[in-house]
């Protein structure tokens, strides 16, 4: 790919590392996930404003 073609692309080029699939089924921060779930149960999600 030359620089002219690279500069005219509308989408970014992203390379995904397949070795990170190892973490798909693991909870990396269990205390933070538990705290976030409690907050969502208590407070809920914020209301979204409708445009249009």
C-alpha positions as CSV (number, residue, x, y, z in Angstrom):
1,X,0.0,0.0,0.0
2,X,1.5,3.3,-1.0
3,X,1.2,6.5,1.0
4,X,-1.4,8.1,-1.4
5,X,-3.7,5.2,-1.0
6,X,-3.2,5.1,2.8
7,X,-4.1,8.8,3.2
8,X,-7.4,8.5,1.2
9,X,-8.8,5.6,3.3
10,X,-11.9,6.4,5.4
11,X,-11.5,3.6,7.9
12,X,-8.5,3.0,10.2
13,X,-6.3,0.0,9.7
14,X,-6.5,-2.3,12.8
15,X,-4.6,-5.5,13.4
16,X,-6.1,-7.8,16.0
17,X,-3.8,-10.1,17.9
18,X,-5.3,-13.6,18.0
19,X,-3.3,-14.4,21.2
20,X,-5.7,-12.2,23.2
21,X,-8.5,-14.7,22.6
22,X,-7.1,-16.4,25.7
23,X,-8.8,-13.8,27.9
24,X,-12.3,-14.0,26.4
25,X,-13.8,-16.2,29.1
26,X,-11.9,-14.8,32.1
27,X,-12.9,-12.0,34.4
28,X,-9.8,-9.9,34.9
29,X,-11.1,-7.6,37.6
30,X,-13.7,-9.5,39.6
31,X,-14.0,-6.9,42.4
32,X,-14.7,-4.1,39.9
33,X,-17.2,-6.2,37.9
34,X,-19.0,-7.0,41.1
35,X,-19.1,-3.3,42.1
36,X,-20.3,-2.3,38.7
37,X,-23.1,-4.9,38.7
38,X,-24.3,-3.7,42.2
39,X,-24.3,-0.1,40.9
40,X,-26.3,-1.0,37.8
41,X,-28.9,-2.9,39.9
42,X,-29.3,0.0,42.3
43,X,-29.1,3.0,40.0
44,X,-29.7,1.6,36.5
45,X,-28.5,3.0,33.2
46,X,-28.8,6.7,32.4
47,X,-31.8,7.8,30.3
48,X,-30.9,8.5,26.7
49,X,-32.1,11.7,25.0
50,X,-34.0,11.1,21.8
51,X,-32.9,13.3,18.9
52,X,-35.3,14.0,16.0
